[in-house]
């Protein structure tokens, strides 16, 4: 079965490998077949990596299917809720929201 393995170590950097694995292979087998963790020196492999298949999180023992795209995710540097709250405090209530950039003379809500 054919598997695509994708890892993004930083912004605008993507490592992609196409693998051919036997039926019944697991996510961990795909990582090992790609030469990871030895290949991805920037990733902290001391703990289990965050791994997803087509954007949905899965464990390392998940059995793969033909055509799966295995994605190795980086941990978040900041909580999205905290970032949004800080951005709102910086910008203020007037310049945020859905209708912040309305046309001059337009009705409210449009």
N, C-alpha and C positions, 0 to 999 in steps of 0.2 A: 504494500500500500504506500501511496505517496503522501508525505507530510511536509508542510512548510513550517520552518522554525524561525521566529523573528525576535530580535532583541534590540532595544534602543538604549544605549548607554548614556546618551545625552541629547540635547536639542539638535535636530538636523543630522543625526547619525543613526543609521539603521543597518543592522547586520541581518542578513536573510540567508537561510540555507534550505535547500530542497533535499529531502531525505527519502530513501526507499527503505521501509522497515517491514518486517514480517507481520502477519496477522497476529493480533493479541498483544502488540507492543504497547507499553505504557508511556506516559509523559516522561518519566525518569529515563526510560530507554532512549527516547528521542534526544534528550539533553546529552546523554553519554555518547550517542552516535554522532552528534555534532561536534564532539570534542570539548564540550562544556562540562565542568566549570573551568578547565585549564585554559580554554580559549578566551573566555570573558574575564580578563584580569581586573576590570573595574567593578565587577559585581561582588557583593558580599555573600559568598556561598556558605558561610559558616552556619547560617540558619536556612531553612527551606525557602527557596525563592517564590515570589508571587507569580503564579503561572495561570494563564487563561487559554481557553480554546474559543476562537472567534469572539473575544471580548468578555467571555463569561469565566469566572474564576473556577479552577478545578484543582484537585490534589495531585500530587506526583504519581499516585498509583492509579489514576484514571486511565482506562483502556481507550486507545485512539481508534478512530475510524478513517477510512480512506478519504483523502482530501482535507483533513483537519489542518487548521492553521494554529500552531502552538505559539503563544505570545508570552515572553518573559517580561514581567512588569517591574519597573523601578518603584521603590517605596516613595510615597508622597513626601515632599519636603515641608509642606505646610497644609494644614487642614483647610479645605475649600470654604467651609463656613466661616472660619476665622478670617481668611483672605477677603471674602466678600464684605464682612462686617468692617474690616479696616479700610477697604476701598470706599465704602459708603461714608464712613466717618471723615475720610480725606476729601471727598468730592462734595459732600453735603446733599441735602434732599432735593434741591432744585435741579441739579444737573444729572440726576440718575433716573432710571426708570424707563418705561416703554416709550413715553412721549417727550423725552428730553430734547430731541432734535426736530421739533415740528417746524413747518414752514411759517414764515411771517404772515400774519393775517389769517391763518388757518383756524378753524373751529377747534375748541378744546376736545381732545380725544381722537383727533385725526392727524 
